[in-house]
Amino acid sequence: MSFFRKLATKPWLEQDTMDNPRPADIVPAETAKVGLFVFLAVITFLFFLFFVAIHMRADYEDWVALSEPSLLWVNTLLLILSSVAMQGARSASRKGETNAVKVNVTAGGVLTVIFLLGQLFIWRQLIDDGYYAASNPANAAFYLLTFVHGAHMLGGLWVLGKTGFGLWAGRRVESVALSVELCTTYWHYLLLVWLVVFGLLLST
Amino acid sequence: MAYVAIADRDHEQPLHHPHSFITKWVFSQDHKIIAVQYGMTAVGVGLVALGLSLLMRLQLGFPDSFSFLTPDTYIQSVTMHGMIMVVYLLTALLLGAFGNYLIPLMVGARDMVFPFMNMLSYWFYLLSVIVLLTGFFLPGGATGAGWTLYPPQSITGGTPGAGGGIISMLVSLAIFIVAFTMGGLNYVTTVLQARCRGMTLMRMPLSIWGIFTAAILGLLAFPALFVAAVMMLFDALLGTSFFMPAIISQGESSGTIGGNPVLFQHLFWFFGHPEVYIVALPAFGMVSDLLSTHARKNIFGYRMMVWAIVAIGAISFVVWAHHMYVSGMNPYFGFFFATTTLIIAVPTALKVYNWTITLWKGNIRLNVPMLFAIGFIFTFIHGGLTGLYLGNVAADIPLSDTYFVVGHFHMVMGVSPIMVIFGAIYHWYPKITGRMFNNTLGKIHFWLTFLGVYSIYLPMHYLGFLGVPRRYFAYEGISFSETTQAVNANITIAALIVGVTQLLFLFNLVWSLRKGKPAEHNPWGATTLEWHTPDKVPGHGNWGASLPTVHRWAYDYSVPGASQDFLPQTMSSEEAISLGARGTEET
């Protein structure tokens, strides 16, 4: 039943008998999954607003686009690979292959850590080359967006880290299947966000 | 594998009762304890904000009489009063406290779906309050940027707190938003997932609809404030110029290059306007339940009320720039936002009519919660109508930044939600504590507050018509009319009386905790689930051995033929017929 059909029901006419209560029209999905999707909606709004704000700022004359360091392409590749690894972990966990899950989750985590270190390295490089945040709004936007994206990756790493360490400590794959699945969704989502961020940086 | 609802696998999840004092009362994951923690912190910081408002009133009513009031302390008080009241008191109290307390109890859940995150939400909130209050003790004091924190002035030297206070404010807001997001995820997911058997969406009490919609608004609107706060922190700490324009002061450049201060205003109000409804919608919901319960009558037009809540929530995202008519926007923007502003008045007016019609021919019981609920209808109509003036560009421009605006928004989003909060605290006090409050004190509290706020804010509209500007420390001999100063002195006296009256309220709450008459199980004869828990004051897990089952909507008051004037949501139609209720078969 669609949401709008639901809103059109007349609850004052419904009377349930003792052994036949109406089923509550809950969302038929794992609670954590519903929570994650609500959270993704929040992140979508957050990044959307960052994009809009930066886009508005970029219209001003003093905006001098910075030439993206080529290392960013490597980092993007790392993030894509980590997403692929997470996808591998998800399909392995569906098949119940504990070892494959272990390897893929670890690979995904390590690749993400390298990605974050790479981002830090790029910051270092830019600062050494004199691209300070204060010297141009385009530089500031670059630091801002990479910082916010990185912070979200860090949050994901914390959850993934718990899952990964649990696996190495001998937890069975069934008990972590849900977190592996949710982490995969989150990784794909943040990859998408990164691609949009990267596209935005390239286009200005 | 098909998903099994939480309510249908209740027996599979044993409850882990906390044992130590710390896990039970301090780091508790029980939604009721967290609600009380949220409530007490919010009221505590709200008292600070109340004190600040009295400082402002002392200066305005009796200028040059108090040596401890300087222009800096005045504008710092304005700023902190505004921000604390809107964000740290109202939002935290309505969603953090009432949302936490009511959602699981009213939808028939054992707790929030993510209890640990719920606990974290409270501790982040407390941290944000502490960070905010440290602003007072930093060199330069709290920020004096005005509660809207508009750049460039908020982070430019010369504004009080431009060095430290504004940083603590922005950091605190960012932490608050993280706290709110954790809470909001809980509120939304719990309503979507953890309702008990039979509790369909359209059987939820309007309180839950209001809180649910407000939580969604908050989740989507607070990111705008977060973006604004983070970008302003960059400007303040790293010297970037997202918002800071090129400034040349006394022949010297500030070093910033051309930023866009109006961008901040857009971000701020993209949060700021939904924020009005984040505060208003839970109040709308709860007042509907209060009116219906104490008038012994079903709420008039339940479906319309739900639709209006959803519609207001949706439209509230496209009205923000009506706060910016004087910012130099394209006039066609003003036209658009004036139109949407007037459109949002339609569902809002619809709700007011439905509240009034709910009272019509009701068996009204003037209990203290009911007095506050009826008081709310008055103050809300009043504040709402002046909103229609200010929503029109032509009327807004001369009234901008005058006391008319101050009168308007205090009536509509200060006093009105506070009236509901008082009513709701009195209404649910017996549930939370198991004791009744003192009725006489409650009535005195109501009348002094209700008449008091009118004597404060009604004259402000008049001052606004005279052109008295807001946020001014002193008027330096400008007399807008012969009576301006006398009016201001009167307002101050009324404000002092109302301020002191709130001590009566706090005294009543504390005194009744020990000395109050033990409450009956369901003292108001309400239908909703929270009054039908096995224990009078619900314990951990709320529902004892088994979850409740809901058979009807939340508003079966004075059903024709029935021998009692309310049918609880848990009552099946067989039981209702045995009480003589004439069946309302589906037609």
Interface residues (C-beta under 8 A of the other chain):
Chain A: K6 L7 A8 T9 K10 P11 W12 L13 E14 Q15 D16 T17 M18 P21 R22 P23 A24 D25 I26 V27 P28 A29 E30 T31 V34 G35 V38 F39 A41 V42 F45 L46 L49 F50 A53 M56 R57 Y60 E61 D62 A133 A134 N136 P137 A140 Y143 L144 V148
Chain B: A2 Y3 A5 I6 A7 V113 F114 T181 G184 L185 V188 T189 L192 Q193 A194 R195 C196 R197 G198 M199 T200 L201 M202 R203 L219 L220 P223 A224 F226 V227 V230 M231 F234 L238 G239 T240 S241 F242 G255 I257 G258 G259 N260 L263 H266 L267 F270 N298 Y302 R303 V306 W307 V310 T549 V550 H551 R552 W553 Y555 D556 S572 S573 E574 E575 A576 G583 T584 E585 E586 T587
